[in-house]
Amino acid sequence: MVISTAPVRRAAVSLLGSLLLAGCQTSTPAGPAPKPAASPSSQPASIRPAATDPGLTSSQRLTALADAVTAAPGDGDTGLPYTYLHTQSWSRATNVITRTDLRQWRRQTDGSGRESTRRLPDLPGVDHQPQRQEQSQLAHASETTTTYPPGTLRPYLPEPLPTTARSLADALAPRQLAAESAYPRILVGGIVTLVSSQYLSRQQRATTLRVLASVPGITYRGLTRGLLGRTGLTFAVAAGGSTIELLVDPRTGEVLAAQEHLTERLRGLFSYVLILERGHATSPTAAE
């Protein structure tokens, strides 16, 4: 599966291309880009709303979470040379579902690294919901390793990342498409690809949550338990013929999982990604 880019990055490129085409066919009069959520509140922390408080809008919940993001385990290892990510993904490929386990080590200074890929046999059809037993089966599937020389294992977005919600949103989705009905899907799809292919610091996670807070039509679906039993806040966006759900850790602001289902033509699972581990490492062989 891995040739020169991670599966989730290739899926994002394909998705963006199809949405750009769809946007051109269903264009509406041009308008200004939606205004991202405001910067951190000036209220004292003791009286700021909590993300789970009743009566908040989805945008207010995400902003409250961004204001209160805590450190993740990997935030303390930033001096190590490699970022480490471990994901498992289910992705539609025409009329089958591919199932992939990916571990990636990327050297931050020169873009070199290593990827370890495991795959299960493709499943025919597209009406599939990932199961817990598949997650453990993926961990024991045969392994393929790819080594990347300097400059060839590039991040999804160039680093350093933009530091404001507006500039990060513009990097994830062209502002020229802001008036298109598919724009929320493009923007959220970009967020999913970013968080599942690059290590984000505490501040970068907060900025990403503020971008998510600015997405038109985003809804809150409550505290839910994911495939692996992890509890998080679930947010959803329905646009462009699909519904995307994100499970967000209520403390660290990390996206734990994301799934997209097509709701119009060719209904069924489009993608599902579990983000299992994030951190830093001393070498491209093991997580620290």
Backbone as CSV, one residue per row, in Angstrom:
resi,resn,N_x,N_y,N_z,CA_x,CA_y,CA_z,C_x,C_y,C_z
1,MET,0.831,-1.213,0.000,0.000,0.000,0.000,0.858,1.253,0.000
2,VAL,1.969,1.197,0.768,2.796,2.390,0.856,3.810,2.398,-0.272
3,ILE,3.806,3.428,-1.070,4.782,3.575,-2.136,5.592,4.823,-1.889
4,SER,4.928,5.970,-1.946,5.656,7.199,-1.659,4.930,8.094,-0.690
5,THR,3.677,7.767,-0.383,2.914,8.550,0.582,2.050,7.619,1.387
6,ALA,1.637,8.062,2.582,0.761,7.280,3.426,-0.613,7.196,2.805
7,PRO,-1.377,6.062,3.056,-2.699,5.919,2.469,-3.609,7.073,2.782
8,VAL,-3.587,7.582,4.003,-4.512,8.659,4.350,-4.216,9.922,3.558
9,ARG,-2.919,10.179,3.224,-2.597,11.362,2.438,-3.093,11.210,1.010
10,ARG,-2.934,9.995,0.427,-3.404,9.788,-0.932,-4.923,9.890,-1.019
11,ALA,-5.601,9.368,0.019,-7.059,9.477,0.033,-7.493,10.922,0.070
12,ALA,-6.771,11.738,0.839,-7.122,13.155,0.943,-6.955,13.868,-0.386
13,VAL,-5.885,13.548,-1.110,-5.670,14.189,-2.407,-6.787,13.817,-3.369
14,SER,-7.166,12.496,-3.361,-8.243,12.062,-4.235,-9.549,12.737,-3.865
15,LEU,-9.832,12.813,-2.545,-11.058,13.453,-2.080,-11.096,14.910,-2.478
16,LEU,-9.991,15.640,-2.284,-9.965,17.055,-2.611,-10.200,17.268,-4.088
17,GLY,-9.606,16.402,-4.929,-9.805,16.549,-6.362,-11.253,16.363,-6.759
18,SER,-11.900,15.331,-6.181,-13.294,15.093,-6.531,-14.191,16.206,-6.031
19,LEU,-13.878,16.758,-4.863,-14.704,17.820,-4.316,-14.523,19.120,-5.074
20,LEU,-13.316,19.387,-5.539,-13.097,20.580,-6.346,-13.934,20.514,-7.612
21,LEU,-13.987,19.321,-8.228,-14.792,19.166,-9.421,-16.264,19.341,-9.101
22,ALA,-16.688,18.704,-7.970,-18.092,18.837,-7.587,-18.445,20.271,-7.287
23,GLY,-17.511,20.981,-6.657,-17.756,22.380,-6.320,-17.952,23.219,-7.552
24,CYS,-17.188,22.954,-8.601,-17.326,23.726,-9.834,-18.670,23.477,-10.481
25,GLN,-19.240,22.276,-10.308,-20.497,21.952,-10.951,-21.687,22.472,-10.170
26,THR,-21.489,22.753,-8.853,-22.618,23.175,-8.031,-22.353,24.520,-7.397
27,SER,-21.663,25.381,-8.117,-21.253,26.645,-7.528,-22.431,27.542,-7.223
28,THR,-22.235,28.350,-6.201,-23.212,29.353,-5.814,-22.502,30.685,-5.830
29,PRO,-23.242,31.779,-5.784,-22.569,33.078,-5.830,-21.464,33.180,-4.801
30,ALA,-20.350,33.759,-5.211,-19.186,33.854,-4.324,-19.508,34.676,-3.096
31,GLY,-18.902,34.317,-1.986,-19.122,35.047,-0.746,-17.882,34.975,0.104
32,PRO,-17.828,35.696,1.165,-16.638,35.691,2.025,-16.487,34.366,2.751
33,ALA,-15.252,34.003,3.075,-14.999,32.790,3.839,-15.611,32.939,5.224
34,PRO,-16.102,31.804,5.811,-16.658,31.891,7.160,-15.597,32.349,8.138
35,LYS,-15.997,33.125,9.098,-15.070,33.668,10.075,-14.738,32.614,11.112
36,PRO,-13.450,32.270,11.259,-13.080,31.270,12.255,-13.420,31.736,13.659
37,ALA,-13.413,30.730,14.564,-13.715,31.055,15.954,-12.689,32.031,16.509
38,ALA,-13.112,32.774,17.486,-12.250,33.798,18.056,-11.073,33.180,18.774
39,SER,-10.088,34.021,19.065,-8.927,33.611,19.828,-9.356,33.280,21.252
40,PRO,-8.441,32.738,22.067,-8.813,32.361,23.437,-9.545,33.478,24.166
41,SER,-10.530,33.077,24.936,-11.348,34.042,25.663,-10.518,34.820,26.667
42,SER,-10.937,36.069,26.904,-10.272,36.893,27.901,-10.845,36.643,29.297
43,GLN,-11.872,35.773,29.375,-12.440,35.468,30.679,-11.432,34.700,31.532
44,PRO,-11.464,34.873,32.839,-10.621,34.043,33.708,-10.947,32.571,33.501
45,ALA,-9.925,31.719,33.602,-10.129,30.293,33.353,-11.195,29.708,34.269
46,SER,-11.325,30.233,35.471,-12.256,29.667,36.443,-13.713,29.832,36.036
47,ILE,-14.013,30.802,35.154,-15.406,30.990,34.762,-15.636,30.731,33.278
48,ARG,-14.635,30.244,32.576,-14.859,29.872,31.182,-15.740,28.636,31.128
49,PRO,-16.593,28.508,30.113,-17.451,27.324,30.007,-16.632,26.075,29.712
50,ALA,-17.060,24.938,30.255,-16.443,23.663,29.937,-17.088,23.105,28.683
51,ALA,-16.346,22.293,27.927,-16.833,21.797,26.648,-18.077,20.926,26.788
52,THR,-18.303,20.372,27.970,-19.470,19.511,28.167,-20.618,20.218,28.872
53,ASP,-20.496,21.510,29.138,-21.575,22.244,29.792,-22.843,22.224,28.941
54,PRO,-24.021,22.174,29.562,-25.270,22.206,28.792,-25.508,23.580,28.177
55,GLY,-26.246,23.584,27.090,-26.679,24.837,26.484,-25.690,25.510,25.561
56,LEU,-24.534,24.909,25.328,-23.552,25.516,24.437,-23.786,25.086,22.997
57,THR,-23.455,25.954,22.066,-23.460,25.557,20.662,-22.234,24.690,20.391
58,SER,-22.219,24.037,19.250,-21.070,23.207,18.889,-19.802,24.045,18.810
59,SER,-19.909,25.227,18.213,-18.762,26.113,18.095,-18.248,26.526,19.469
60,GLN,-19.166,26.836,20.398,-18.763,27.220,21.747,-18.085,26.064,22.475
61,ARG,-18.563,24.851,22.257,-17.939,23.683,22.898,-16.503,23.502,22.409
62,LEU,-16.312,23.607,21.107,-14.984,23.417,20.540,-14.028,24.531,20.981
63,THR,-14.552,25.751,21.066,-13.727,26.860,21.523,-13.353,26.679,22.988
64,ALA,-14.310,26.231,23.814,-14.029,25.959,25.224,-12.977,24.867,25.362
65,LEU,-13.072,23.840,24.527,-12.088,22.769,24.561,-10.720,23.287,24.138
66,ALA,-10.686,24.116,23.101,-9.415,24.688,22.640,-8.769,25.532,23.730
67,ASP,-9.569,26.285,24.474,-9.047,27.141,25.544,-8.450,26.333,26.695
68,ALA,-8.903,25.078,26.845,-8.515,24.294,28.029,-7.695,23.055,27.676
69,VAL,-7.175,22.962,26.448,-6.411,21.784,26.030,-5.254,21.530,26.995
70,THR,-5.117,20.279,27.419,-4.025,19.896,28.308,-2.944,19.158,27.525
71,ALA,-1.823,18.937,28.170,-0.696,18.276,27.517,-1.011,16.808,27.252
72,ALA,-0.547,16.315,26.109,-0.629,14.902,25.769,0.699,14.248,26.130
73,PRO,0.741,12.924,26.280,1.987,12.256,26.668,3.178,12.597,25.773
74,GLY,2.943,12.726,24.459,4.042,12.994,23.549,4.542,14.422,23.548
75,ASP,3.826,15.315,24.202,4.223,16.727,24.184,5.528,16.973,24.927
76,GLY,5.885,16.071,25.820,7.094,16.282,26.596,8.358,15.745,25.945
77,ASP,8.221,15.118,24.754,9.368,14.493,24.096,9.769,15.215,22.820
78,THR,9.487,16.487,22.729,9.704,17.200,21.471,11.168,17.342,21.094
79,GLY,12.077,17.070,22.017,13.492,17.157,21.688,14.016,15.957,20.925
80,LEU,13.226,14.875,20.841,13.652,13.689,20.103,13.536,13.939,18.605
81,PRO,14.378,13.298,17.793,14.470,13.674,16.372,13.319,13.222,15.488
82,TYR,12.592,12.175,15.875,11.547,11.635,15.009,10.162,11.849,15.618
83,THR,9.191,12.180,14.766,7.797,12.098,15.184,7.314,10.688,14.866
84,TYR,6.396,10.194,15.670,5.886,8.831,15.509,4.369,8.861,15.496
85,LEU,3.756,8.196,14.513,2.307,8.091,14.414,1.931,6.651,14.093
86,HIS,0.879,6.174,14.736,0.364,4.832,14.470,-1.139,4.943,14.220
87,THR,-1.565,4.579,13.025,-2.978,4.667,12.657,-3.444,3.352,12.050
88,GLN,-4.743,3.147,12.100,-5.388,2.068,11.356,-6.539,2.680,10.572
89,SER,-6.675,2.265,9.320,-7.676,2.909,8.476,-8.426,1.895,7.630
90,TRP,-9.689,2.215,7.383,-10.558,1.491,6.470,-10.951,2.502,5.389
91,SER,-10.695,2.195,4.125,-10.924,3.177,3.061,-11.592,2.513,1.863
92,ARG,-12.516,3.249,1.263,-13.177,2.745,0.062,-12.257,2.881,-1.143
93,ALA,-12.154,1.822,-1.917,-11.408,1.834,-3.172,-12.305,1.217,-4.231
94,THR,-13.050,2.053,-4.921,-14.052,1.652,-5.923,-15.144,0.820,-5.270
95,ASN,-15.029,-0.508,-5.313,-16.107,-1.345,-4.771,-15.609,-2.295,-3.689
96,VAL,-14.487,-1.948,-3.049,-13.979,-2.733,-1.927,-13.544,-1.794,-0.813
97,ILE,-13.382,-2.362,0.375,-12.850,-1.622,1.517,-11.458,-2.165,1.829
98,THR,-10.462,-1.270,1.797,-9.104,-1.657,2.180,-8.930,-1.447,3.676
99,ARG,-8.054,-2.265,4.289,-7.829,-2.192,5.739,-6.321,-2.163,5.990
100,THR,-5.863,-1.076,6.605,-4.431,-0.819,6.690,-4.007,-0.383,8.085
101,ASP,-2.908,-0.932,8.549,-2.246,-0.495,9.773,-0.945,0.191,9.362
102,LEU,-0.750,1.431,9.792,0.424,2.207,9.376,1.143,2.777,10.595
103,ARG,2.444,2.510,10.676,3.320,3.154,11.656,4.324,3.997,10.885
104,GLN,4.461,5.242,11.289,5.342,6.157,10.564,6.298,6.857,11.525
105,TRP,7.584,6.853,11.147,8.613,7.618,11.843,9.157,8.638,10.847
106,ARG,9.103,9.900,11.171,9.603,10.930,10.253,10.580,11.834,10.990
107,ARG,11.782,11.957,10.400,12.789,12.846,10.976,12.433,14.277,10.614
108,GLN,12.257,15.108,11.613,11.724,16.447,11.384,12.696,17.358,10.636
109,THR,13.987,17.133,10.815,14.964,18.064,10.252,15.223,17.864,8.771
110,ASP,15.052,16.633,8.252,15.410,16.411,6.848,14.368,15.648,6.033
111,GLY,13.220,15.294,6.628,12.183,14.627,5.863,12.507,13.197,5.478
112,SER,13.391,12.549,6.212,13.648,11.130,6.001,12.794,10.341,6.990
113,GLY,12.774,9.010,6.841,12.016,8.232,7.794,11.726,6.824,7.340
114,ARG,10.719,6.261,7.971,10.376,4.859,7.727,8.892,4.665,7.962
115,GLU,8.283,3.790,7.162,6.886,3.414,7.363,6.762,1.899,7.379
116,SER,5.981,1.418,8.316,5.665,-0.001,8.442,4.178,-0.172,8.166
117,THR,3.851,-0.993,7.170,2.456,-1.152,6.744,2.017,-2.607,6.865
118,ARG,0.842,-2.800,7.431,0.213,-4.128,7.491,-1.176,-4.011,6.887
119,ARG,-1.582,-5.025,6.121,-2.898,-4.980,5.481,-3.620,-6.297,5.633
120,LEU,-4.930,-6.212,5.783,-5.801,-7.372,5.712,-6.396,-7.448,4.314
121,PRO,-6.878,-8.616,3.896,-7.507,-8.721,2.568,-8.642,-7.719,2.413
122,ASP,-8.788,-7.181,1.205,-9.869,-6.234,0.936,-11.223,-6.911,1.121
123,LEU,-12.193,-6.106,1.567,-13.559,-6.590,1.735,-14.416,-6.133,0.564
124,PRO,-15.121,-7.043,-0.122,-15.997,-6.612,-1.222,-17.179,-5.817,-0.695
125,GLY,-17.649,-4.857,-1.503,-18.765,-4.026,-1.100,-18.312,-2.807,-0.323
126,VAL,-19.262,-1.917,-0.034,-18.917,-0.668,0.653,-19.751,-0.443,1.907
127,ASP,-20.671,-1.347,2.212,-21.520,-1.191,3.392,-20.897,-1.977,4.538
128,HIS,-19.816,-1.430,5.089,-19.070,-2.128,6.133,-18.808,-1.183,7.292
129,GLN,-18.912,-1.698,8.495,-18.561,-0.942,9.687,-17.407,-1.648,10.379
130,PRO,-16.274,-0.968,10.585,-15.121,-1.609,11.221,-15.488,-2.280,12.544
131,GLN,-14.862,-3.419,12.779,-15.116,-4.200,13.974,-13.873,-4.262,14.851
132,ARG,-14.079,-4.472,16.148,-12.964,-4.522,17.099,-11.981,-5.639,16.751
133,GLN,-12.469,-6.796,16.312,-11.565,-7.891,16.015,-10.658,-7.590,14.822
134,GLU,-11.127,-6.741,13.896,-10.276,-6.358,12.773,-9.084,-5.552,13.261
135,GLN,-9.300,-4.740,14.278,-8.228,-3.908,14.820,-7.089,-4.779,15.338
136,SER,-7.412,-5.863,16.031,-6.367,-6.759,16.534,-5.779,-7.609,15.414
137,GLN,-6.585,-7.985,14.423,-6.075,-8.758,13.291,-5.061,-7.951,12.483
138,LEU,-5.323,-6.658,12.328,-4.393,-5.801,11.596,-3.018,-5.785,12.260
139,ALA,-2.999,-5.799,13.572,-1.730,-5.727,14.286,-0.860,-6.953,14.045
140,HIS,-1.454,-8.055,13.549,-0.699,-9.286,13.339,-0.595,-9.663,11.861
141,ALA,-1.032,-8.793,10.966,-0.920,-9.076,9.533,0.536,-8.946,9.093
142,SER,0.859,-9.497,7.916,2.228,-9.427,7.414,2.641,-7.969,7.207
143,GLU,3.930,-7.688,7.398,4.438,-6.321,7.416,5.270,-6.011,6.175
144,THR,5.073,-4.806,5.650,5.910,-4.266,4.581,6.557,-2.983,5.089
145,THR,7.868,-2.850,4.894,8.591,-1.681,5.386,9.137,-0.862,4.232
146,THR,8.968,0.443,4.310,9.505,1.368,3.310,10.395,2.386,4.015
147,THR,11.608,2.542,3.497,12.545,3.532,4.033,12.608,4.727,3.094
148,TYR,12.576,5.927,3.658,12.552,7.158,2.876,13.850,7.937,3.064
149,PRO,14.541,8.242,1.973,15.740,9.092,2.089,15.334,10.527,2.397
150,PRO,16.285,11.373,2.772,15.956,12.765,3.105,15.150,13.461,2.009
151,GLY,14.147,14.206,2.451,13.343,15.004,1.535,12.194,14.284,0.878
152,THR,11.988,12.998,1.167,10.947,12.243,0.470,9.735,11.895,1.337
153,LEU,9.846,12.013,2.650,8.702,11.755,3.526,8.190,13.105,4.017
154,ARG,7.383,13.712,3.187,6.937,15.078,3.454,5.677,15.095,4.312
155,PRO,5.525,16.095,5.141,4.292,16.223,5.937,3.132,16.658,5.047
156,TYR,1.928,16.451,5.540,0.741,16.865,4.780,0.741,18.367,4.544
157,LEU,1.039,19.150,5.584,1.213,20.594,5.455,2.643,20.958,5.820
158,PRO,3.221,21.920,5.110,4.592,22.343,5.444,4.666,22.847,6.876
159,GLU,5.792,22.586,7.488,6.019,23.055,8.855,7.002,24.215,8.866
160,PRO,6.839,25.168,9.802,5.845,25.192,10.874,4.440,25.480,10.347
161,LEU,3.447,24.945,11.042,2.058,25.149,10.640,1.627,26.593,10.907
162,PRO,0.626,27.079,10.164,0.070,28.402,10.474,-0.398,28.456,11.926
163,THR,-0.277,29.612,12.525,-0.555,29.736,13.959,-1.916,30.323,14.293
164,THR,-2.675,30.760,13.290,-4.025,31.277,13.537,-5.042,30.374,12.861
165,ALA,-6.265,30.402,13.392,-7.311,29.560,12.827,-7.593,29.923,11.374
166,ARG,-7.632,31.208,11.058,-7.916,31.626,9.688,-6.842,31.132,8.717
167,SER,-5.572,31.321,9.069,-4.501,30.918,8.156,-4.419,29.397,8.035
168,LEU,-4.685,28.667,9.115,-4.674,27.218,9.034,-5.842,26.720,8.186
169,ALA,-7.011,27.332,8.344,-8.155,26.954,7.514,-7.857,27.167,6.036
170,ASP,-7.203,28.281,5.713,-6.863,28.560,4.318,-5.867,27.547,3.772
171,ALA,-4.983,27.038,4.633,-4.023,26.032,4.194,-4.686,24.678,3.974
172,LEU,-5.775,24.415,4.690,-6.464,23.132,4.587,-7.478,23.085,3.464
173,ALA,-8.087,24.220,3.138,-9.121,24.257,2.101,-9.090,25.620,1.420
174,PRO,-9.093,25.667,0.099,-9.035,26.954,-0.602,-10.194,27.858,-0.209
175,ARG,-9.879,29.096,0.154,-10.926,30.025,0.557,-11.887,30.329,-0.583
176,GLN,-11.414,30.172,-1.826,-12.279,30.424,-2.983,-13.488,29.484,-3.012
177,LEU,-13.406,28.363,-2.289,-14.508,27.397,-2.270,-15.436,27.586,-1.083
178,ALA,-15.249,28.649,-0.318,-16.007,28.823,0.915,-17.513,28.911,0.693
179,ALA,-17.939,29.353,-0.485,-19.371,29.467,-0.762,-19.962,28.184,-1.321
180,GLU,-19.141,27.187,-1.587,-19.629,25.928,-2.149,-20.255,25.058,-1.068
181,SER,-21.239,24.271,-1.462,-21.912,23.400,-0.491,-20.974,22.328,0.053
182,ALA,-19.958,21.952,-0.715,-19.025,20.911,-0.277,-17.894,21.450,0.586
183,TYR,-17.808,22.766,0.783,-16.678,23.345,1.514,-16.508,22.755,2.920
184,PRO,-17.573,22.607,3.709,-17.363,22.029,5.049,-16.726,20.641,4.988
185,ARG,-17.115,19.858,3.988,-16.527,18.519,3.849,-15.044,18.609,3.503
186,ILE,-14.689,19.518,2.616,-13.276,19.684,2.252,-12.458,20.095,3.476
187,LEU,-12.974,21.059,4.230,-12.239,21.583,5.378,-12.069,20.524,6.459
188,VAL,-13.147,19.821,6.783,-13.051,18.793,7.821,-12.192,17.625,7.333
189,GLY,-12.299,17.289,6.051,-11.437,16.247,5.510,-9.973,16.611,5.635
190,GLY,-9.655,17.900,5.426,-8.287,18.358,5.603,-7.827,18.243,7.046
191,ILE,-8.724,18.552,7.976,-8.393,18.422,9.401,-8.092,16.968,9.749
192,VAL,-8.929,16.049,9.267,-8.729,14.632,9.559,-7.379,14.158,9.019
193,THR,-7.056,14.562,7.801,-5.775,14.155,7.221,-4.610,14.745,7.998
194,LEU,-4.735,15.996,8.405,-3.661,16.643,9.156,-3.398,15.928,10.472
195,VAL,-4.446,15.689,11.251,-4.239,15.123,12.587,-3.841,13.654,12.533
196,SER,-4.100,12.980,11.416,-3.754,11.564,11.316,-2.451,11.330,10.563
197,SER,-1.759,12.415,10.170,-0.500,12.227,9.440,0.634,13.103,9.959
198,GLN,0.358,14.007,10.905,1.394,14.847,11.501,1.193,14.940,13.000
199,TYR,2.307,15.017,13.731,2.195,15.230,15.177,1.901,16.701,15.420
200,LEU,0.865,16.973,16.218,0.493,18.339,16.547,0.800,18.626,18.010
201,SER,1.429,19.765,18.245,1.714,20.188,19.610,0.416,20.625,20.297
202,ARG,0.518,20.915,21.569,-0.651,21.385,22.334,-1.258,22.628,21.696
203,GLN,-0.430,23.600,21.326,-0.941,24.821,20.718,-1.522,24.558,19.340
204,GLN,-0.895,23.673,18.572,-1.408,23.346,17.242,-2.744,22.622,17.326
205,ARG,-2.914,21.783,18.337,-4.209,21.119,18.519,-5.288,22.150,18.852
206,ALA,-4.950,23.128,19.689,-5.915,24.174,20.034,-6.316,24.964,18.789
207,THR,-5.350,25.301,17.956,-5.662,26.040,16.724,-6.538,25.211,15.804
208,THR,-6.253,23.922,15.700,-7.058,23.035,14.852,-8.487,22.947,15.356
209,LEU,-8.671,22.909,16.671,-10.029,22.884,17.236,-10.777,24.174,16.909
210,ARG,-10.069,25.297,16.875,-10.727,26.559,16.527,-11.125,26.586,15.049
211,VAL,-10.331,25.941,14.212,-10.746,25.793,12.808,-12.012,24.950,12.746
212,LEU,-12.035,23.859,13.478,-13.213,22.995,13.494,-14.437,23.752,14.006
213,ALA,-14.226,24.629,14.978,-15.332,25.432,15.515,-15.917,26.365,14.466
214,SER,-15.136,26.715,13.452,-15.598,27.656,12.423,-16.326,26.977,11.267
215,VAL,-16.363,25.641,11.255,-16.957,24.922,10.125,-18.470,25.143,10.107
216,PRO,-19.023,25.614,8.995,-20.472,25.828,8.919,-21.249,24.530,9.130
217,GLY,-22.264,24.589,9.970,-23.153,23.451,10.154,-22.657,22.349,11.057
218,ILE,-21.556,22.537,11.747,-21.053,21.483,12.613,-21.996,21.267,13.786
219,THR,-22.199,20.004,14.170,-23.119,19.664,15.259,-22.402,18.827,16.311
220,TYR,-22.948,18.856,17.517,-22.400,18.092,18.633,-23.325,16.924,18.918
221,ARG,-22.746,15.725,19.034,-23.545,14.516,19.238,-23.318,13.874,20.594
222,GLY,-22.659,14.599,21.493,-22.527,14.127,22.863,-21.246,13.355,23.118
223,LEU,-21.105,12.903,24.375,-19.990,12.059,24.765,-20.284,10.635,24.310
224,THR,-19.397,10.058,23.528,-19.614,8.710,23.010,-18.350,7.883,23.197
225,ARG,-18.514,6.574,23.061,-17.405,5.642,23.199,-17.067,5.086,21.818
226,GLY,-15.794,5.145,21.452,-15.364,4.708,20.138,-15.119,3.214,20.043
227,LEU,-14.581,2.787,18.894,-14.362,1.381,18.598,-13.471,0.709,19.646
228,LEU,-12.506,1.457,20.181,-11.560,0.889,21.144,-11.953,1.178,22.587
229,GLY,-13.153,1.705,22.789,-13.614,1.983,24.136,-13.176,3.326,24.688
230,ARG,-12.560,4.153,23.856,-12.133,5.475,24.305,-13.312,6.443,24.241
231,THR,-13.506,7.214,25.300,-14.621,8.152,25.361,-14.171,9.531,24.904
232,GLY,-15.005,10.175,24.097,-14.683,11.511,23.626,-15.924,12.276,23.231
233,LEU,-15.729,13.546,22.882,-16.814,14.374,22.378,-16.931,14.125,20.874
234,THR,-18.139,13.868,20.411,-18.347,13.583,18.998,-18.975,14.782,18.302
235,PHE,-18.335,15.205,17.219,-18.835,16.296,16.390,-19.040,15.763,14.974
236,ALA,-20.029,16.310,14.282,-20.356,15.811,12.949,-20.616,16.960,11.991
237,VAL,-20.297,16.708,10.725,-20.564,17.667,9.650,-21.196,16.900,8.493
238,ALA,-22.360,17.346,8.059,-23.036,16.755,6.902,-22.992,17.762,5.764
239,ALA,-22.293,17.418,4.704,-22.145,18.325,3.559,-21.572,17.554,2.389
240,GLY,-21.854,18.030,1.182,-21.261,17.438,0.000,-21.610,15.982,-0.204
241,GLY,-22.778,15.554,0.269,-23.193,14.164,0.070,-22.577,13.190,1.052
242,SER,-22.052,13.678,2.174,-21.468,12.767,3.158,-21.638,13.323,4.557
243,THR,-21.426,12.462,5.542,-21.392,12.866,6.945,-20.072,12.407,7.542
244,ILE,-19.335,13.352,8.141,-18.072,13.053,8.794,-18.249,13.225,10.291
245,GLU,-17.805,12.251,11.075,-17.837,12.322,12.531,-16.412,12.270,13.072
246,LEU,-16.136,13.084,14.082,-14.839,13.090,14.743,-15.030,12.851,16.231
247,LEU,-14.223,11.965,16.795,-14.217,11.693,18.217,-13.005,12.399,18.811
248,VAL,-13.239,13.354,19.722,-12.184,14.224,20.231,-11.975,13.989,21.722
249,ASP,-10.715,13.806,22.114,-10.401,13.627,23.523,-10.788,14.892,24.291
250,PRO,-11.571,14.777,25.359,-12.067,15.971,26.065,-11.020,16.691,26.896
251,ARG,-9.824,16.152,27.012,-8.774,16.802,27.792,-7.648,17.333,26.891
252,THR,-7.065,16.450,26.092,-5.909,16.828,25.282,-6.288,17.471,23.958
253,GLY,-7.571,17.354,23.556,-7.988,17.900,22.271,-7.519,17.085,21.078
254,GLU,-6.994,15.900,21.302,-6.556,15.037,20.197,-7.761,14.373,19.531
255,VAL,-7.736,14.282,18.202,-8.749,13.518,17.490,-8.388,12.045,17.633
256,LEU,-9.271,11.267,18.222,-9.027,9.850,18.472,-9.442,8.986,17.292
257,ALA,-10.488,9.394,16.598,-10.991,8.626,15.459,-11.850,9.534,14.592
258,ALA,-11.992,9.163,13.334,-12.858,9.906,12.415,-13.416,8.938,11.394
259,GLN,-14.662,9.155,11.015,-15.272,8.313,9.996,-16.135,9.149,9.082
260,GLU,-16.231,8.705,7.830,-17.055,9.387,6.832,-17.914,8.370,6.108
261,HIS,-19.208,8.663,6.018,-20.148,7.836,5.271,-20.781,8.681,4.173
262,LEU,-20.825,8.128,2.973,-21.533,8.794,1.889,-23.027,8.589,2.089
263,THR,-23.805,9.637,1.885,-25.234,9.597,2.199,-26.130,9.761,0.975
264,GLU,-25.538,9.992,-0.175,-26.343,10.160,-1.390,-25.996,9.061,-2.386
265,ARG,-25.198,9.365,-3.390,-24.817,8.332,-4.352,-23.822,7.367,-3.725
266,LEU,-23.961,6.072,-4.074,-23.031,5.041,-3.601,-22.888,5.085,-2.087
267,ARG,-24.013,5.044,-1.406,-24.015,5.155,0.054,-23.176,4.073,0.710
268,GLY,-22.611,4.427,1.831,-21.838,3.469,2.594,-20.575,4.094,3.143
269,LEU,-19.717,3.256,3.713,-18.485,3.727,4.315,-17.547,4.292,3.259
270,PHE,-17.004,5.485,3.522,-15.982,6.063,2.656,-14.607,5.957,3.319
271,SER,-14.538,6.253,4.606,-13.267,6.128,5.314,-13.509,6.066,6.815
272,TYR,-12.589,5.411,7.492,-12.617,5.331,8.952,-11.163,5.263,9.389
273,VAL,-10.749,6.127,10.294,-9.369,6.120,10.757,-9.324,6.148,12.277
274,LEU,-8.515,5.253,12.834,-8.224,5.230,14.258,-6.816,5.772,14.452
275,ILE,-6.666,6.738,15.321,-5.337,7.262,15.634,-4.947,6.644,16.971
276,LEU,-4.026,5.685,16.909,-3.723,4.860,18.065,-2.614,5.429,18.942
277,GLU,-1.561,5.943,18.314,-0.420,6.461,19.068,0.152,7.689,18.369
278,ARG,0.598,8.639,19.182,1.312,9.815,18.688,2.470,10.065,19.651
279,GLY,3.595,10.487,19.120,4.690,10.795,20.020,5.960,11.133,19.270
280,HIS,7.071,10.957,19.949,8.383,11.202,19.362,9.279,10.015,19.669
281,ALA,10.316,9.844,18.865,11.169,8.680,19.015,12.626,9.039,18.762
282,THR,13.512,8.225,19.309,14.937,8.436,19.121,15.438,7.876,17.791
283,SER,14.710,6.871,17.249,15.120,6.233,16.006,13.891,5.759,15.255
284,PRO,13.999,5.452,13.952,12.842,5.035,13.161,12.538,3.556,13.313
285,THR,12.544,3.070,14.539,12.255,1.658,14.777,11.237,1.423,15.877
286,ALA,11.078,2.389,16.778,10.163,2.164,17.900,9.651,3.480,18.442
287,ALA,8.455,3.418,19.038,7.891,4.616,19.676,8.521,4.784,21.045
288,GLU,8.615,6.041,21.457,9.178,6.348,22.783,8.059,6.791,23.712
